[in-house]
Amino acid sequence: MDHQHSSAPARALITPTEPADLDVAIRVAQRMLATYGQPAYSDAGAVAQAHGALTESLRILLRSLGAEAVDAR
């Protein structure tokens, strides 16, 4: 059944929900931490990759909270 009966009470209507921005940001941060959380510090490329992942994860998290990163330069 693809459609909902129009005489059903509003609370009975089923609407698909998408995950909230914060929920998505949390999952992204968890995955980034799991993947890049313990780089081999003797490998400069791994450290650079981990830094980039951490930076992007923080940007996503801040954006989900309605804040933006501040340029520290």
Stockholm file with secondary structure:
# STOCKHOLM 1.0

chainA/1-73         MDHQHSSAPARALITPTEPADLDVAIRVAQRMLATYGQPAYSDAGAVAQAHGALTESLRILLRSLGAEAVDAR
#=GR chainA/1-73 SS CCSCCTTSCGGGCCCCCCCCHHHHHHHHHHHHHHHHSSCCTTCHHHHHHHHHHHHHHHHHHHHHTTCCCCCCC
#=GC SS_cons        CCSCCTTSCGGGCCCCCCCCHHHHHHHHHHHHHHHHSSCCTTCHHHHHHHHHHHHHHHHHHHHHTTCCCCCCC
//
